[in-house]
Amino acid sequence: MYEINGTWVNNPSASVVDILESGREYHAGMIHYASTLCKQHRIALDVGGCYGLTANQMADTFTEVHSFEPNPDTYECLVRNAKQNVICHNLGVSSTEGEKKLYYTNNDGTARYERPSNELIMYRRATYKQIDTYTVILDRFVSGNVDLIKFDIEKHEEYALRGCLKIVARDKPVIIMERKPKTPEYTHLALTLMGYEVDKIYRGKDYIYVHRNSVA
């Protein structure tokens, strides 16, 4: 673990290093913009907390922020970086509750719940590893009214969304959903059927969804 301009990191990607060293805002105003779309600013959920860069931006606007980061090494950084109203959870988020393996192929701080192919494991065998984590279902874990949810968990977004459909239907929060190429369309189709529309796209992959009946 080491520090870059006041932020603790362990294995940051090159893009994160560049942002921290340059002092630029992480995700270039995405969290602030999404916050302006919320009618209220009670609870925000940061699913895929990493080093806490988005959670801390949420903390400037929301009363309470829950940040979920299953990687224990990254979680240590999150705890050290988190602002006072950020509640950190060393947990993953999914559609099931229990132990789940987290896989790494690159030594860049990213990990995912989908097991890599045998070919990729062999190609990345110098940095490949896996660890046991615990996942929770947001509908059972979070109490209170949620006004913003950010999902960025390396193509596991579908399963995290399946586990919080009650929250989404009840509170109609603004949702930031990462959608990379080849990501299953479940998230987009499910949100559309629930009355959501895409308001804006950041970085070509972070989709901001707003419910048609809950625009601020």
C-alpha positions in Angstrom: 0.0 0.0 0.0 1.3 3.5 -0.8 0.0 7.0 -1.2 -0.6 9.2 -4.2 -1.5 12.8 -3.4 -3.4 11.8 -0.3 -5.1 8.7 -1.6 -4.0 5.2 -0.5 -3.7 2.5 -3.3 -2.2 -0.9 -3.7 -2.3 -2.0 -7.4 -3.9 0.9 -9.2 -4.5 0.8 -13.0 -2.5 3.3 -15.1 -5.6 5.4 -15.6 -6.1 5.7 -11.8 -2.5 6.6 -11.3 -2.7 9.3 -14.0 -5.8 10.8 -12.5 -4.4 10.9 -8.9 -1.0 12.3 -10.0 -2.6 15.0 -12.1 -5.2 15.9 -9.5 -8.1 15.6 -12.0 -11.6 14.6 -10.8 -12.2 10.8 -11.0 -14.8 10.1 -13.7 -14.9 13.8 -14.7 -18.1 15.0 -12.9 -20.1 11.8 -13.4 -21.1 11.5 -9.7 -21.9 15.1 -9.3 -24.1 15.1 -12.4 -26.0 12.0 -11.3 -26.5 13.6 -7.9 -28.3 16.5 -9.5 -30.8 14.1 -10.9 -31.8 12.8 -7.5 -34.9 14.3 -5.8 -33.4 13.6 -2.4 -29.9 12.8 -1.1 -30.4 10.2 1.7 -28.5 6.9 0.9 -26.1 6.2 -2.0 -24.7 2.8 -2.8 -21.2 2.4 -4.3 -21.1 -1.2 -5.7 -17.5 -1.7 -6.6 -15.9 0.7 -4.2 -12.2 0.1 -5.1 -10.2 2.9 -3.4 -13.2 5.0 -2.5 -12.9 7.7 -5.2 -16.5 7.6 -6.2 -17.8 7.0 -2.6 -16.1 10.1 -1.4 -17.7 12.1 -4.1 -21.1 10.7 -3.1 -20.3 11.6 0.5 -20.2 15.3 -0.4 -23.9 15.2 -1.3 -25.5 12.2 0.4 -26.2 11.7 4.1 -25.0 8.2 4.1 -22.9 6.2 1.6 -22.4 2.4 1.6 -19.3 1.3 -0.4 -18.9 -2.4 -1.2 -15.4 -3.8 -2.0 -14.7 -7.5 -1.7 -10.9 -7.5 -2.3 -9.4 -7.4 1.2 -6.2 -5.5 0.1 -8.2 -2.9 -1.8 -10.6 -2.7 1.1 -7.8 -1.6 3.4 -7.2 1.3 1.1 -10.9 2.1 0.9 -11.2 2.3 4.7 -8.2 4.6 5.0 -9.5 6.9 2.2 -13.2 7.0 3.2 -14.8 10.1 4.5 -16.7 10.1 7.8 -20.2 9.3 6.3 -18.9 6.5 4.1 -19.7 3.0 5.6 -17.3 0.4 4.1 -18.2 -3.2 3.6 -15.6 -5.9 2.8 -18.3 -7.7 0.8 -19.3 -8.4 -2.8 -22.7 -7.8 -4.2 -24.6 -10.5 -6.2 -28.0 -12.3 -6.6 -27.0 -14.9 -4.0 -25.6 -14.7 -0.5 -22.5 -16.7 0.6 -18.9 -17.5 -0.2 -17.8 -16.7 -3.8 -14.4 -16.8 -5.4 -12.9 -13.6 -6.8 -10.5 -14.0 -9.7 -7.5 -11.9 -10.8 -5.7 -12.1 -14.1 -3.8 -8.8 -14.2 -1.9 -7.1 -11.4 -3.8 -3.9 -11.8 -6.3 -3.9 -9.0 -9.2 -5.3 -11.0 -10.9 -8.5 -10.2 -14.1 -10.3 -11.2 -16.4 -13.1 -10.1 -16.6 -14.8 -13.5 -13.9 -17.5 -13.7 -11.5 -16.7 -16.5 -11.0 -19.2 -19.3 -8.2 -21.8 -19.0 -6.4 -20.1 -21.9 -6.4 -16.7 -20.1 -5.3 -18.3 -16.9 -2.3 -19.9 -18.6 -1.5 -16.7 -20.4 -1.7 -14.6 -17.2 -0.3 -17.3 -14.9 2.4 -15.0 -13.5 -0.3 -12.7 -12.0 -3.3 -15.0 -11.8 -4.8 -15.7 -8.4 -8.1 -16.3 -6.7 -9.5 -15.5 -3.2 -12.6 -16.4 -1.2 -15.0 -13.6 -0.6 -18.5 -13.2 0.7 -21.4 -11.7 -1.3 -24.7 -10.2 -0.1 -28.0 -9.4 -1.7 -28.7 -5.6 -1.4 -32.5 -6.1 -1.0 -31.7 -8.0 2.3 -28.7 -6.0 3.4 -29.6 -2.3 2.9 -32.3 -0.6 4.9 -33.5 2.9 4.3 -34.3 4.9 1.2 -31.8 4.7 -1.6 -31.5 7.6 -4.0 -28.4 6.6 -6.1 -26.7 3.3 -6.9 -23.4 3.0 -8.9 -22.5 -0.4 -10.3 -19.0 -1.1 -11.5 -18.1 -4.7 -10.9 -16.5 -6.1 -14.0 -19.5 -7.7 -15.8 -21.2 -8.9 -12.6 -23.6 -6.0 -12.7 -26.5 -8.2 -13.9 -26.4 -10.3 -10.7 -26.0 -7.3 -8.4 -29.1 -5.8 -10.1 -31.1 -9.0 -9.7 -30.4 -8.7 -6.0 -31.8 -5.2 -5.6 -34.9 -5.1 -7.7 -37.0 -4.4 -4.7 -35.0 -1.4 -3.8 -35.1 -0.2 -7.4 -38.9 -0.7 -7.7 -39.6 1.0 -4.3 -37.2 4.0 -4.4 -36.6 4.5 -8.1 -33.0 5.6 -7.5 -30.8 7.1 -10.2 -28.6 4.3 -11.4 -25.1 4.4 -12.8 -24.4 1.2 -14.7 -21.1 0.3 -16.3 -21.9 -1.5 -19.7 -18.7 -2.7 -21.5 -18.7 -4.3 -24.9 -20.1 -7.9 -24.8 -21.8 -7.2 -21.5 -25.1 -9.0 -21.3 -28.1 -6.8 -22.1 -30.1 -7.9 -19.0 -29.3 -4.7 -17.1 -30.5 -2.4 -19.9 -33.6 -4.5 -20.6 -34.6 -4.9 -17.0 -34.2 -1.2 -16.2 -36.1 -0.2 -19.4 -39.0 -2.5 -18.4 -39.0 -1.0 -15.0 -39.5 2.5 -16.4 -35.9 3.8 -16.7 -34.4 5.7 -19.5 -30.7 6.5 -20.3 -30.1 10.2 -19.4 -26.3 10.4 -20.2 -23.3 8.2 -20.9 -19.8 8.9 -19.5 -16.6 7.4 -20.9 -18.6 5.6 -23.5 -19.5 2.9 -20.9 -21.0 4.4 -17.8 -24.8 4.7 -18.4 -26.8 7.0 -16.1 -30.4 5.7 -15.9 -33.3 7.8 -14.5 -36.8 6.6 -13.9 -39.4 8.5 -16.0 -41.5 9.3 -12.9 -38.7 10.4 -10.6 -36.8 13.2 -12.4 -35.7 15.9 -10.0 
